[in-house]
Amino acid sequence: MRDKYGKTLIACYLGFITQAIAANFAPLLFLTFHKSYGIPLGRIAILSTTFYFTQLIVDVICAKYVDRIGYRVSAVASEVTSGLGLIGLAVLPSILPDPFMGLIISVVIYAIGSGLIEVLCSPIVEACPFENKESVMSLLHSFYCWGSVGVIVLSTLFFAIFGIENWKWLACIWALIPLYNIYNFIVCPIEKLVDDGEGMSIGTLFKTPMFFLGIVLMVCAGASEISMAQWASAFVESALGLSKTVGDLAGPCLFAVTMGISRVIYGKNGEKIELTGYMLGSGILCLACYILAALSHNPVLSLIGCIFCGFSVGIMWPGTISVLSKRLPAGGTAMFALLAMAGDLGGAFGPGLVGFVTDLNNENLQAGMLAGALFPTVMICSILFILRKKRS
C-alpha cells in the first residue's frame, strides 16, 4: 500500500515543507526589507498579518469549493502559487513603484498556496487506505517542523557564506521545491475522502457537538504552538542576552526540532500509543513548560521551557485532526478546512494575547508567557471531557 501511494506521501511531505518555507523565510528578512527599501518596521509587521489573514480566507473558501474543484487541481494550484509568490518576493519589490506593495502582493500569492496546502494535504493522506492513519498523519505533520528547521538553518548558512544582500537568489532557490512538487501532484494517486454528496455540510458540522469541541482543541493547539514559537526568539534574546542569530537558532529552531521529534515518535509508534492519552500528557507538559518559562528566575530553565514546549505541542494539531476524522468520518473537506481555520485563528490570537499582556506589564515577556498558559489549560480540560465521554 505504501508503495502504491508513496508518491502521494512524498507530494504531501513536500507540500508541508513548502508551507514551512512560506511561513518562515520572509520573517528572517524583515530587517533587511526595512534597510533595503526604507519601509518602516510598523508596515513590515503587516506582512505577517497579511499572510495569516490570507490563509484564513483560503480556509473558509476551501470549506465550500474544494470538493467541486477537485483535490488534484487545487493541490497543483497550491504549488504554483507558492512558487510564484516566492519568486515574486525577489522580483516585484524592485520593479514596482512601491516596494512594499511588491512584498504584499508576493505574500498574498504564496499565502494562498500555503492555505491550500494546509487544507488539502491532511485529507489527501486521510483518504489513502493506510493502516494506523493517526501515525501517518503525525509523521506527515512532522515535515512542517523539519521544513521550518531547514529554512532557518540553511538560510542562516546561506547569508553567512554569500551575504544577506543575495537573499533574492535564495528566494528563487526555495521556490524550486513547490515548482518541482507540481509534477508530484499531477502524477500521484489521489483518492476521494468521501463520495460526492455524502460529506457533511458546513451547517451539519456546526450542529455537531463533537465538531465544536474539535474547534476549541484546534484554536488552543494553534495558540499554544504559535505563541511560543513566535515569541521564543525575543524571549531567548531578552532572558539570556544572546544575539538575534543565536536567538533564532536557540529559540524557534530548537522549538521546531523538538516539535518534529514528538510527531515522529507518534508517527513511528502510534499503534502502541493511545492517541487521546498522548495528547493529554502533551497538554500537561505544555502547561508545565509555559509556567516554567514564565515563573522561573533562572534563564536557562526558562529556555528549557521554551524548547520542550515544542515537544509538547507536536501532537496537538495532527492529533486533533485524527480524533475528529475517526469520530466524524463523513466530515469531508469542509471539516478539515474549518479545523485549519480554527488553528489559524488560534495562531493569530495567541501571540497577540502574549504581546498585549507583555505591554500591560511594562514589557515583561514572562507575564505574557503566563497568560499564554491559558491555552494548554483549556486544551487539557477539553481532552479530559473527550476521555470521559469515551469511557461512558
ROVORO-199990 format. One record per atom (N, C-alpha, C): x, y, z; residue in one letter. Coordinates in steps of 0.05 Angstrom, whole numbers, padded with zeros to 5 digits, always signed. Layout:
N
XYZA;...
REM end
This chain:
392
+00016-00024+00000M;+00000+00000+00000M;+00017+00025+00000M;+00039+00025+00016R;+00057+00048+00017R;+00071+00051-00010R;+00077+00029-00024D;+00089+00031-00050D;+00071+00045-00070D;+00045+00037-00069K;+00026+00049-00088K;+00022+00078-00083K;+00020+00086-00057Y;+00014+00114-00050Y;+00039+00129-00041Y;+00063+00118-00047G;+00088+00131-00039G;+00090+00159-00051G;+00083+00162-00077K;+00084+00188-00090K;+00065+00208-00077K;+00043+00198-00068T;+00023+00215-00054T;+00035+00226-00028T;+00048+00208-00013L;+00061+00216+00012L;+00083+00236+00007L;+00100+00231-00013I;+00122+00249-00020I;+00111+00277-00027I;+00090+00277-00044A;+00079+00303-00052A;+00068+00318-00028A;+00056+00304-00009C;+00045+00318+00015C;+00067+00326+00034C;+00088+00309+00036Y;+00111+00317+00052Y;+00124+00343+00042Y;+00128+00344+00015L;+00140+00368+00003L;+00120+00392+00005L;+00094+00385+00006G;+00074+00407+00009G;+00078+00420+00036G;+00082+00404+00057F;+00085+00416+00084F;+00112+00430+00086F;+00133+00420+00072I;+00158+00435+00072I;+00155+00462+00058I;+00139+00462+00036T;+00133+00487+00022T;+00119+00507+00041T;+00099+00497+00057Q;+00086+00514+00076Q;+00105+00525+00096Q;+00124+00509+00105A;+00144+00519+00124A;+00161+00541+00112A;+00168+00538+00086I;+00184+00559+00073I;+00167+00585+00072I;+00142+00582+00064A;+00125+00606+00062A;+00122+00620+00089A;+00120+00605+00111A;+00115+00617+00137A;+00140+00628+00150A;+00164+00617+00143N;+00188+00624+00158N;+00209+00640+00143N;+00208+00640+00117F;+00230+00653+00102F;+00229+00683+00104F;+00206+00695+00097A;+00204+00724+00097A;+00210+00737+00124A;+00200+00726+00147P;+00206+00738+00173P;+00236+00740+00179P;+00253+00722+00166L;+00282+00724+00170L;+00293+00749+00157L;+00277+00761+00139L;+00287+00784+00123L;+00274+00810+00130L;+00258+00811+00151F;+00243+00835+00158F;+00262+00859+00161F;+00284+00856+00176L;+00302+00878+00180L;+00316+00886+00154L;+00321+00866+00137T;+00333+00871+00110T;+00313+00888+00093T;+00288+00881+00093F;+00268+00896+00079F;+00267+00925+00089F;+00269+00928+00115H;+00269+00955+00127H;+00293+00972+00117H;+00317+00959+00117K;+00341+00974+00109K;+00343+00978+00079K;+00335+00958+00063S;+00339+00959+00034S;+00318+00977+00021S;+00293+00976+00030Y;+00272+00990+00016Y;+00262+01014+00032Y;+00273+01019+00056G;+00265+01042+00072G;+00236+01039+00082G;+00226+01015+00086I;+00199+01011+00096I;+00199+01011+00126I;+00182+01027+00139P;+00181+01027+00168P;+00174+00999+00180P;+00185+00993+00203L;+00181+00967+00215L;+00151+00962+00221L;+00136+00984+00227G;+00108+00981+00232G;+00093+00970+00207G;+00101+00979+00184R;+00089+00968+00159R;+00099+00940+00153R;+00125+00935+00159I;+00136+00908+00155I;+00120+00887+00171I;+00111+00895+00195A;+00096+00876+00212A;+00070+00868+00199A;+00060+00885+00181I;+00035+00879+00167I;+00038+00854+00149I;+00062+00848+00141L;+00067+00824+00124L;+00058+00799+00137L;+00064+00795+00163S;+00056+00771+00177S;+00026+00770+00180S;+00014+00793+00187T;-00016+00794+00189T;-00029+00787+00163T;-00018+00798+00141T;-00029+00792+00114T;-00027+00762+00108T;-00004+00750+00115F;+00000+00722+00110F;-00021+00705+00123F;-00025+00709+00149Y;-00044+00692+00164Y;-00073+00699+00158Y;-00079+00724+00152F;-00106+00732+00145F;-00113+00719+00118F;-00095+00719+00099T;-00100+00707+00073T;-00105+00677+00076T;-00089+00664+00093Q;-00093+00635+00098Q;-00121+00630+00110Q;-00130+00648+00128L;-00157+00645+00139L;-00178+00646+00118L;-00176+00665+00099I;-00195+00669+00078I;-00195+00643+00060I;-00171+00633+00054V;-00169+00609+00037V;-00182+00585+00051V;-00178+00583+00078D;-00191+00561+00093D;-00221+00562+00090D;-00233+00585+00093V;-00262+00588+00091V;-00272+00581+00063V;-00258+00591+00042I;-00266+00586+00015I;-00264+00556+00008I;-00242+00544+00018C;-00238+00515+00013C;-00260+00498+00025C;-00271+00506+00048A;-00292+00491+00061A;-00316+00488+00042A;-00320+00507+00024K;-00343+00506+00007K;-00338+00496-00021K;-00314+00502-00032Y;-00310+00498-00060Y;-00289+00477-00068Y;-00272+00468-00050V;-00251+00449-00059V;-00262+00423-00070V;-00283+00413-00057D;-00295+00388-00067D;-00305+00390-00096D;-00315+00414-00103R;-00324+00419-00130R;-00301+00421-00150R;-00280+00434-00141I;-00256+00438-00159I;-00241+00412-00162I;-00238+00397-00140G;-00223+00372-00140G;-00196+00376-00126G;-00187+00354-00113Y;-00163+00355-00098Y;-00138+00360-00115Y;-00137+00346-00138R;-00113+00348-00155R;-00109+00376-00166R;-00130+00388-00177V;-00127+00415-00188V;-00120+00435-00166V;-00133+00432-00143S;-00127+00450-00121S;-00098+00447-00110S;-00089+00421-00109A;-00062+00416-00099A;-00041+00428-00119A;-00045+00424-00144V;-00027+00436-00164V;-00027+00466-00162V;-00051+00478-00158A;-00053+00507-00155A;-00037+00516-00130A;-00038+00500-00109S;-00023+00508-00085S;+00007+00510-00090S;+00018+00492-00106E;+00047+00492-00111E;+00054+00515-00131E;+00036+00519-00151V;+00041+00541-00170V;+00042+00568-00156V;+00021+00573-00139T;+00020+00599-00125T;+00043+00602-00105T;+00050+00580-00092S;+00073+00582-00072S;+00099+00589-00087S;+00104+00575-00109G;+00129+00581-00124G;+00129+00609-00136G;+00107+00618-00148L;+00105+00644-00159L;+00108+00666-00138L;+00096+00661-00115G;+00098+00681-00093G;+00126+00685-00083G;+00141+00663-00081L;+00169+00665-00072L;+00186+00679-00093L;+00182+00673-00118I;+00196+00687-00139I;+00189+00716-00140I;+00163+00722-00136G;+00153+00749-00135G;+00166+00765-00112G;+00172+00752-00090L;+00185+00765-00067L;+00213+00776-00076L;+00226+00762-00094A;+00252+00771-00103A;+00250+00791-00126A;+00228+00791-00141V;+00226+00808-00165V;+00209+00833-00161V;+00185+00830-00151L;+00165+00851-00151L;+00174+00876-00136L;+00185+00875-00112P;+00193+00899-00098P;+00212+00917-00113P;+00228+00905-00131S;+00248+00920-00147S;+00236+00933-00172S;+00213+00922-00182I;+00203+00933-00207I;+00177+00949-00204I;+00165+00948-00180L;+00141+00964-00175L;+00149+00991-00163L;+00133+01012-00168P;+00139+01038-00156P;+00141+01037-00126P;+00124+01022-00113D;+00124+01020-00084D;+00134+00992-00076D;+00158+00989-00066P;+00168+00962-00058P;+00150+00947-00038P;+00137+00962-00021F;+00120+00949-00001F;+00097+00935-00014F;+00086+00947-00035M;+00064+00934-00050M;+00074+00908-00063M;+00099+00909-00073G;+00110+00885-00084G;+00113+00862-00064G;+00120+00869-00039L;+00122+00850-00018L;+00094+00839-00011L;+00075+00857-00008I;+00048+00849-00001I;+00036+00830-00022I;+00039+00837-00047I;+00028+00820-00069I;+00040+00793-00068I;+00067+00792-00064S;+00081+00766-00063S;+00071+00749-00040S;+00068+00762-00017V;+00059+00748+00008V;+00031+00736+00004V;+00014+00752-00008V;-00014+00743-00013V;-00014+00719-00032V;+00003+00719-00053I;+00004+00697-00072I;+00013+00672-00059I;+00036+00673-00044Y;+00045+00648-00032Y;+00030+00640-00007Y;+00015+00659+00005A;-00003+00652+00027A;-00027+00636+00017A;-00036+00643-00007I;-00057+00627-00020I;-00048+00598-00023I;-00024+00594-00033G;-00013+00567-00035G;-00010+00554-00009G;+00000+00568+00011S;+00003+00556+00038S;-00023+00548+00050S;-00044+00565+00046G;-00070+00559+00057G;-00082+00534+00044G;-00078+00532+00017L;-00088+00508+00003L;-00074+00483+00013L;-00047+00485+00017I;-00032+00462+00027I;-00042+00453+00054I;-00047+00473+00071E;-00056+00467+00099E;-00082+00452+00099E;-00100+00459+00080V;-00126+00446+00079V;-00125+00419+00065V;-00109+00417+00044L;-00111+00394+00026L;-00094+00370+00034L;-00070+00374+00045C;-00052+00351+00049C;-00063+00332+00069C;-00075+00341+00091S;-00086+00323+00111S;-00109+00305+00100S;-00129+00317+00086P;-00150+00299+00076P;-00140+00281+00053P;-00120+00290+00037I;-00109+00273+00016I;-00097+00248+00028I;-00081+00252+00050V;-00069+00229+00063V;-00089+00212+00078V;-00109+00226+00090E;-00130+00211+00105E;-00146+00193+00086E;-00149+00202+00060A;-00164+00186+00041A;-00149+00162+00031A;-00123+00162+00035C;-00107+00138+00026C;-00113+00115+00045C;-00114+00090+00035P;-00122+00068+00052P;-00099+00056+00068P;-00087+00073+00085F;-00066+00064+00102F;-00077+00053+00128F;-00062+00035+00141E;-00068+00027+00168E;-00055+00047+00187E;-00065+00048+00212N;-00053+00067+00231N;-00052+00096+00220N;-00075+00106+00212K;-00075+00132+00199K;-00066+00154+00218K;-00071+00150+00245E;-00062+00171+00264E;-00032+00174+00263E;-00017+00151+00260S;+00012+00152+00259S;+00021+00165+00233S;+00008+00158+00211V;+00015+00170+00185V;+00010+00200+00186V;-00012+00209+00198M;-00018+00238+00200M;+00002+00253+00216M;+00011+00241+00239S;+00031+00253+00256S;+00057+00256+00241S;+00065+00235+00227L;+00090+00236+00212L;+00089+00257+00189L;+00066+00259+00177L;+00061+00279+00156L;+00066+00307+00166L;+00054+00313+00189H;+00056+00340+00200H;+00084+00346+00211H;+00100+00325+00216S;+00128+00330+00225S;+00144+00343+00203S;+00136+00340+00178F;+00152+00352+00156F;+00150+00383+00156F;+00128+00394+00168Y;+00128+00423+00172Y;+00150+00431+00191Y;+00154+00416+00212C;+00175+00422+00232C;+00202+00420+00219C;+00208+00398+00204W;+00234+00395+00192W;+00238+00417+00170W;+00217+00424+00157G;+00219+00446+00137G;+00226+00472+00150G;+00214+00477+00174S;+00220+00502+00188S;+00249+00503+00197S;+00259+00480+00208V;+00287+00478+00216V;+00305+00483+00192V;+00298+00470+00169G;+00315+00472+00146G;+00316+00501+00136G;+00293+00515+00135V;+00292+00542+00126V;+00310+00560+00143V;+00307+00557+00170I;+00322+00575+00188I;+00352+00569+00187I;+00360+00543+00188V;+00388+00536+00189V;+00401+00542+00162V;+00389+00532+00140L;+00402+00535+00113L;+00402+00564+00104L;+00381+00579+00111S;+00381+00607+00104S;+00403+00622+00119S;+00406+00616+00145T;+00427+00628+00161T;+00454+00622+00150T;+00459+00597+00142L;+00484+00590+00130L;+00489+00604+00103L;+00468+00606+00087F;+00470+00620+00061F;+00478+00649+00065F;+00465+00662+00084F;+00471+00690+00090F;+00499+00694+00100F;+00508+00674+00116A;+00535+00676+00127A;+00556+00673+00106A;+00551+00655+00086I;+00570+00649+00065I;+00569+00669+00042I;+00545+00675+00032F;+00542+00692+00008F;+00534+00720+00014F;+00527+00726+00039G;+00518+00753+00046G;+00488+00755+00044G;+00476+00770+00063I;+00447+00772+00063I;+00437+00789+00040I;+00455+00804+00027E;+00447+00820+00004E;+00439+00803-00020E;+00446+00777-00019N;+00439+00759-00041N;+00414+00742-00034N;+00397+00753-00017W;+00373+00738-00008W;+00354+00732-00031W;+00354+00748-00052K;+00336+00744-00075K;+00341+00717-00089K;+00367+00711-00091W;+00374+00685-00103W;+00364+00662-00086W;+00366+00665-00060L;+00356+00644-00042L;+00326+00641-00044L;+00311+00663-00047A;+00282+00661-00051A;+00275+00645-00075A;+00290+00649-00097C;+00285+00633-00122C;+00293+00604-00118C;+00314+00599-00102I;+00322+00571-00097I;+00300+00557-00081I;+00290+00570-00061W;+00268+00558-00045W;+00243+00553-00062W;+00239+00570-00082A;+00216+00567-00100A;+00217+00541-00117A;+00241+00530-00120L;+00244+00506-00136L;+00229+00482-00123L;+00227+00482-00097I;+00213+00459-00084I;+00184+00457-00091I;+00168+00479-00088P;+00140+00477-00097P;+00137+00473-00127P;+00155+00485-00143L;+00153+00482-00172L;+00158+00453-00180L;+00177+00440-00167Y;+00182+00412-00172Y;+00158+00395-00163Y;+00146+00403-00141N;+00124+00387-00130N;+00099+00388-00146N;+00097+00406-00165I;+00074+00407-00184I;+00073+00380-00198I;+00095+00370-00207Y;+00096+00344-00221Y;+00086+00322-00203Y;+00095+00321-00178N;+00086+00300-00159N;+00056+00299-00157N;+00043+00323-00154F;+00014+00323-00150F;-00001+00317-00176F;+00012+00321-00199I;+00000+00314-00224I;-00002+00283-00228I;+00020+00269-00220V;+00022+00241-00226V;+00014+00222-00203V;+00013+00232-00178C;+00008+00214-00155C;-00021+00206-00154C;-00027+00182-00143P;-00055+00174-00140P;-00068+00190-00117P;-00092+00200-00122I;-00107+00215-00102I;-00135+00204-00101I;-00143+00196-00077E;-00170+00185-00073E;-00189+00206-00061E;-00215+00201-00063K;-00234+00218-00051K;-00238+00211-00022K;-00240+00232-00005L;-00244+00227+00023L;-00272+00215+00029L;-00292+00227+00016V;-00319+00216+00017V;-00331+00218-00011V;-00350+00201-00017D;-00363+00202-00043D;-00378+00228-00047D;-00383+00235-00072D;-00397+00260-00078D;-00424+00260-00065D;-00430+00283-00051G;-00456+00286-00038G;-00459+00273-00011G;-00439+00258-00002E;-00441+00244+00023E;-00427+00257+00046E;-00411+00278+00041G;-00397+00292+00062G;-00416+00310+00078G;-00410+00314+00103M;-00426+00332+00120M;-00424+00360+00110M;-00446+00374+00110S;-00447+00402+00102S;-00436+00419+00125S;-00429+00444+00119I;-00419+00462+00140I;-00440+00466+00161I;-00466+00469+00153G;-00487+00472+00172G;-00490+00448+00191G;-00488+00424+00179T;-00489+00399+00195T;-00466+00397+00215T;-00442+00405+00206L;-00419+00404+00223L;-00423+00422+00248L;-00433+00446+00243F;-00437+00465+00265F;-00460+00457+00284F;-00475+00437+00276K;-00496+00427+00294K;-00486+00402+00310K;-00461+00395+00305T;-00449+00371+00318T;-00432+00379+00341T;-00439+00371+00366P;-00423+00380+00390P;-00394+00372+00388P;-00388+00348+00377M;-00360+00339+00375M;-00344+00357+00357M;-00356+00368+00337F;-00342+00386+00319F;-00334+00412+00334F;-00353+00422+00350F;-00347+00446+00366F;-00324+00441+00385F;-00323+00418+00396L;-00301+00411+00414L;-00274+00410+00398L;-00276+00400+00373G;-00252+00399+00356G;-00243+00428+00350G;-00262+00446+00345I;-00254+00474+00340I;-00239+00486+00364I;-00249+00480+00388V;-00236+00490+00413V;-00208+00479+00415V;-00205+00452+00409L;-00179+00440+00410L;-00160+00452+00390L;-00169+00458+00366M;-00152+00469+00345M;-00144+00498+00351M;-00163+00514+00362V;-00155+00541+00370V;-00133+00540+00391V;-00137+00522+00411C;-00117+00520+00432C;-00090+00509+00421C;-00092+00490+00403A;-00068+00478+00391A;-00052+00500+00376A;-00066+00515+00359G;-00053+00536+00344G;-00042+00558+00362G;-00057+00566+00382A;-00048+00587+00401A;-00024+00577+00417A;-00025+00553+00427S;-00003+00542+00444S;+00023+00540+00428S;+00020+00532+00403E;+00044+00528+00386E;+00055+00555+00377E;+00039+00572+00365I;+00049+00596+00352I;+00057+00617+00373I;+00043+00618+00395S;+00050+00637+00416S;+00079+00633+00425S;+00087+00609+00431M;+00114+00603+00440M;+00133+00605+00417M;+00126+00595+00393A;+00144+00595+00370A;+00151+00624+00362A;+00131+00642+00361Q;+00137+00669+00351Q;+00151+00686+00371Q;+00147+00681+00397W;+00160+00697+00418W;+00186+00684+00428W;+00192+00660+00419A;+00215+00646+00431A;+00241+00661+00426A;+00245+00671+00401S;+00270+00685+00395S;+00273+00710+00413S;+00252+00726+00414A;+00254+00750+00431A;+00257+00743+00461A;+00244+00721+00469F;+00246+00712+00497F;+00275+00704+00503F;+00287+00689+00485V;+00315+00679+00489V;+00334+00703+00489V;+00330+00722+00471E;+00347+00745+00469E;+00346+00762+00495E;+00322+00766+00505S;+00318+00783+00529S;+00327+00769+00554S;+00322+00743+00556A;+00328+00728+00580A;+00357+00721+00582A;+00370+00714+00559L;+00398+00705+00560L;+00417+00725+00549L;+00407+00747+00537G;+00424+00767+00526G;+00440+00758+00501G;+00428+00740+00485L;+00441+00730+00462L;+00435+00747+00437L;+00451+00744+00416S;+00447+00759+00391S;+00422+00747+00378S;+00411+00762+00358K;+00387+00752+00344K;+00393+00726+00329K;+00417+00724+00316T;+00423+00699+00301T;+00423+00675+00320T;+00437+00678+00342V;+00437+00656+00362V;+00410+00652+00374V;+00395+00674+00378G;+00368+00672+00389G;+00350+00656+00371G;+00352+00661+00344D;+00335+00647+00325D;+00341+00617+00325D;+00367+00610+00328L;+00375+00582+00328L;+00368+00568+00354L;+00372+00582+00376A;+00367+00570+00403A;+00337+00570+00410A;+00322+00589+00398G;+00293+00590+00404G;+00276+00576+00384G;+00267+00590+00363P;+00249+00577+00343P;+00259+00552+00331P;+00286+00551+00326C;+00296+00527+00312C;+00295+00502+00330C;+00304+00504+00355L;+00303+00481+00373L;+00274+00475+00380L;+00257+00495+00381F;+00228+00491+00385F;+00217+00473+00363F;+00224+00479+00338A;+00214+00463+00315A;+00226+00435+00316A;+00252+00433+00324V;+00264+00406+00326V;+00249+00388+00346V;+00244+00398+00370T;+00230+00382+00390T;+00201+00376+00381T;+00188+00395+00367M;+00161+00390+00358M;+00161+00368+00337M;+00181+00368+00319G;+00184+00347+00299G;+00189+00320+00311G;+00206+00320+00332I;+00212+00294+00346I;+00187+00282+00358I;+00170+00299+00370S;+00145+00290+00382S;+00128+00276+00361S;+00126+00289+00337R;+00109+00278+00316R;+00120+00253+00304R;+00147+00251+00302V;+00159+00227+00292V;+00156+00204+00311V;+00158+00209+00337I;+00155+00188+00357I;+00127+00175+00355I;+00106+00192+00353Y;+00080+00181+00350Y;+00076+00168+00322Y;+00089+00181+00302G;+00086+00170+00275G;+00098+00142+00272G;+00120+00137+00287K;+00133+00111+00286K;+00121+00090+00305K;+00108+00100+00326N;+00099+00081+00347N;+00069+00085+00354N;+00054+00097+00335G;+00026+00104+00341G;+00009+00080+00347G;+00015+00057+00335E;-00002+00034+00341E;+00001+00024+00370E;+00023+00032+00383K;+00027+00024+00411K;+00019+00045+00431K;+00012+00069+00421I;+00005+00092+00439I;-00024+00100+00435I;-00038+00103+00457E;-00066+00113+00456E;-00065+00143+00451E;-00077+00152+00429L;-00074+00179+00420L;-00085+00200+00440L;-00109+00196+00450T;-00120+00215+00468T;-00104+00218+00494T;-00094+00195+00504G;-00076+00197+00527G;-00050+00211+00522G;-00039+00207+00498Y;-00015+00221+00490Y;-00020+00251+00488Y;-00043+00258+00478M;-00050+00287+00476M;-00053+00299+00504M;-00065+00284+00522L;-00069+00294+00550L;-00042+00298+00563L;-00024+00278+00560G;+00003+00282+00572G;+00018+00305+00559G;+00014+00309+00533S;+00027+00331+00520S;+00016+00358+00529S;-00011+00359+00534G;-00023+00383+00544G;-00012+00391+00572G;-00009+00371+00589I;+00001+00376+00616I;+00030+00385+00614I;+00046+00373+00597L;+00074+00382+00593L;+00075+00410+00582L;+00057+00416+00563C;+00056+00443+00552C;+00050+00464+00574C;+00031+00458+00591L;+00024+00477+00613L;+00049+00480+00631L;+00062+00458+00637A;+00086+00460+00654A;+00108+00477+00641A;+00111+00474+00615C;+00132+00489+00600C;+00126+00519+00601C;+00100+00526+00596Y;+00093+00555+00597Y;+00098+00566+00625Y;+00090+00551+00646I;+00094+00560+00673I;+00124+00563+00680I;+00140+00543+00671L;+00169+00544+00675L;+00181+00569+00662L;+00173+00574+00637A;+00184+00596+00622A;+00175+00623+00635A;+00151+00623+00646A;+00140+00648+00657A;+00150+00654+00685A;+00154+00634+00702L;+00158+00639+00730L;+00187+00633+00739L;+00203+00619+00723S;+00230+00613+00731S;+00247+00638+00731S;+00264+00642+00752H;+00283+00664+00752H;+00310+00656+00741H;+00312+00631+00733N;+00336+00620+00721N;+00332+00621+00690N;+00347+00637+00676P;+00343+00640+00647P;+00347+00613+00632P;+00365+00596+00642V;+00369+00570+00628V;+00345+00553+00631V;+00332+00553+00654L;+00307+00538+00658L;+00285+00549+00640L;+00284+00575+00638S;+00264+00588+00620S;+00268+00579+00591S;+00294+00578+00583L;+00300+00568+00556L;+00291+00539+00552L;+00296+00523+00572I;+00287+00495+00571I;+00257+00493+00568I;+00243+00510+00582G;+00213+00511+00580G;+00205+00518+00551G;+00219+00537+00539C;+00212+00545+00511C;+00217+00521+00492C;+00240+00508+00495I;+00248+00487+00476I;+00229+00463+00478I;+00224+00454+00503F;+00208+00430+00506F;+00178+00435+00502F;+00171+00460+00502C;+00143+00467+00494C;+00138+00457+00466C;+00159+00458+00448G;+00156+00448+00421G;+00149+00418+00421G;+00161+00403+00439F;+00155+00374+00440F;+00126+00371+00449F;+00117+00387+00468S;+00090+00384+00480S;+00068+00391+00460S;+00073+00410+00442V;+00052+00418+00424V;+00052+00401+00398V;+00073+00384+00395G;+00076+00369+00370G;+00052+00354+00361G;+00039+00340+00380I;+00017+00322+00373I;-00010+00336+00372I;-00012+00361+00382M;-00038+00374+00386M;-00053+00378+00360M;-00040+00390+00340W;-00053+00396+00314W;-00060+00370+00299W;-00040+00353+00292P;-00047+00328+00278P;-00065+00309+00295P;-00061+00309+00321G;-00077+00292+00338G;-00106+00300+00338G;-00112+00326+00339T;-00139+00335+00337T;-00152+00328+00311T;-00137+00331+00289I;-00148+00323+00263I;-00155+00293+00263I;-00137+00276+00274S;-00142+00247+00274S;-00166+00240+00291S;-00168+00253+00315V;-00191+00247+00332V;-00217+00254+00318V;-00218+00277+00305L;-00243+00285+00292L;-00248+00267+00267L;-00227+00260+00253S;-00231+00243+00229S;-00243+00216+00237S;-00234+00206+00260K;-00244+00180+00269K;-00273+00181+00278K;-00280+00203+00292R;-00307+00205+00304R;-00327+00217+00284R;-00317+00232+00264L;-00335+00243+00244L;-00324+00236+00216L;-00326+00211+00208P;-00314+00202+00183P;-00327+00214+00158P;-00351+00225+00161A;-00364+00238+00138A;-00360+00268+00138A;-00341+00277+00155G;-00336+00306+00157G;-00327+00318+00131G;-00312+00303+00115G;-00304+00313+00089G;-00284+00336+00090G;-00280+00348+00066T;-00262+00370+00064T;-00270+00394+00080T;-00296+00399+00083A;-00306+00422+00099A;-00295+00420+00127A;-00295+00396+00139M;-00286+00394+00166M;-00256+00400+00168M;-00240+00390+00150F;-00211+00395+00150F;-00206+00425+00146F;-00221+00438+00128A;-00216+00466+00123A;-00223+00483+00148A;-00246+00477+00161L;-00254+00492+00184L;-00236+00487+00208L;-00226+00463+00210L;-00206+00458+00232L;-00181+00474+00227L;-00172+00475+00202A;-00148+00491+00195A;-00153+00520+00201A;-00177+00530+00195M;-00184+00557+00201M;-00183+00562+00231M;-00193+00543+00247A;-00192+00547+00276A;-00163+00547+00286A;-00146+00530+00275G;-00118+00531+00282G;-00105+00557+00276G;-00111+00568+00252D;-00100+00594+00244D;-00111+00616+00262D;-00136+00615+00270L;-00147+00635+00288L;-00131+00634+00315L;-00126+00610+00325G;-00110+00608+00349G;-00083+00619+00345G;-00071+00613+00322G;-00044+00623+00316G;-00043+00654+00313G;-00065+00666+00305A;-00067+00695+00303A;-00072+00708+00330A;-00090+00695+00346F;-00099+00707+00371F;-00078+00703+00393F;-00066+00679+00394G;-00048+00672+00417G;-00024+00691+00420G;-00008+00695+00399P;+00015+00714+00401P;+00006+00742+00408P;-00017+00750+00398G;-00028+00777+00404G;-00034+00780+00434G;-00046+00759+00446L;-00051+00760+00474L;-00025+00762+00490L;-00005+00745+00483V;+00020+00746+00497V;+00033+00774+00495V;+00032+00786+00471G;+00043+00813+00467G;+00028+00834+00483G;+00001+00832+00483F;-00016+00851+00497F;-00010+00851+00527F;-00009+00827+00539V;-00004+00825+00568V;+00025+00834+00574V;+00044+00828+00556T;+00071+00838+00559T;+00072+00868+00561T;+00058+00882+00543D;+00057+00911+00543D;+00044+00922+00569D;+00023+00908+00579L;+00010+00917+00603L;+00028+00915+00628L;+00048+00898+00626N;+00065+00893+00649N;+00093+00904+00644N;+00095+00927+00631N;+00120+00941+00627N;+00141+00924+00612N;+00132+00913+00589E;+00150+00898+00572E;+00160+00872+00585E;+00146+00862+00605N;+00154+00837+00619N;+00143+00813+00603N;+00161+00801+00587L;+00152+00779+00569L;+00144+00754+00585L;+00155+00751+00609Q;+00147+00728+00626Q;+00118+00730+00634Q;+00108+00754+00639A;+00080+00758+00645A;+00063+00750+00621A;+00072+00757+00597G;+00057+00748+00573G;+00057+00718+00570G;+00079+00705+00576M;+00080+00676+00574M;+00061+00663+00594M;+00059+00675+00618L;+00040+00664+00638L;+00011+00666+00627L;+00005+00688+00613A;-00022+00690+00601A;-00026+00668+00580A;-00004+00661+00565G;-00006+00641+00545G;-00012+00613+00556G;-00008+00609+00582A;-00014+00584+00595A;-00044+00578+00595A;-00061+00598+00588L;-00089+00594+00586L;-00096+00573+00565L;-00082+00573+00543F;-00088+00555+00521F;-00084+00526+00527F;-00061+00517+00537P;-00058+00489+00544P;-00077+00481+00567P;-00085+00500+00584T;-00104+00494+00605T;-00131+00486+00594T;-00141+00502+00575V;-00166+00496+00562V;-00164+00470+00546V;-00141+00465+00533M;-00138+00440+00518M;-00139+00416+00537M;-00126+00417+00560I;-00127+00395+00579I;-00156+00389+00587I;-00171+00410+00594C;-00199+00407+00602C;-00215+00394+00579C;-00210+00402+00554S;-00225+00391+00531S;-00218+00361+00527S;-00193+00354+00530I;-00185+00326+00526I;-00196+00309+00549I;-00197+00319+00573L;-00209+00304+00595L;-00238+00299+00590L;-00252+00319+00578F;-00280+00315+00571F;-00283+00293+00550F;-00265+00293+00530I;-00267+00272+00509I;-00262+00244+00522I;-00243+00242+00540L;-00237+00217+00553L;-00261+00208+00570L;-00274+00226+00583R;-00298+00219+00600R;-00320+00209+00582R;-00325+00222+00559K;-00346+00214+00540K;-00339+00187+00529K;-00313+00182+00523K;-00304+00157+00511K;-00309+00134+00531K;-00304+00138+00556R;-00308+00117+00576R;-00337+00111+00581R;-00353+00133+00580S;-00382+00129+00585S;-00396+00117+00560S;
REM end
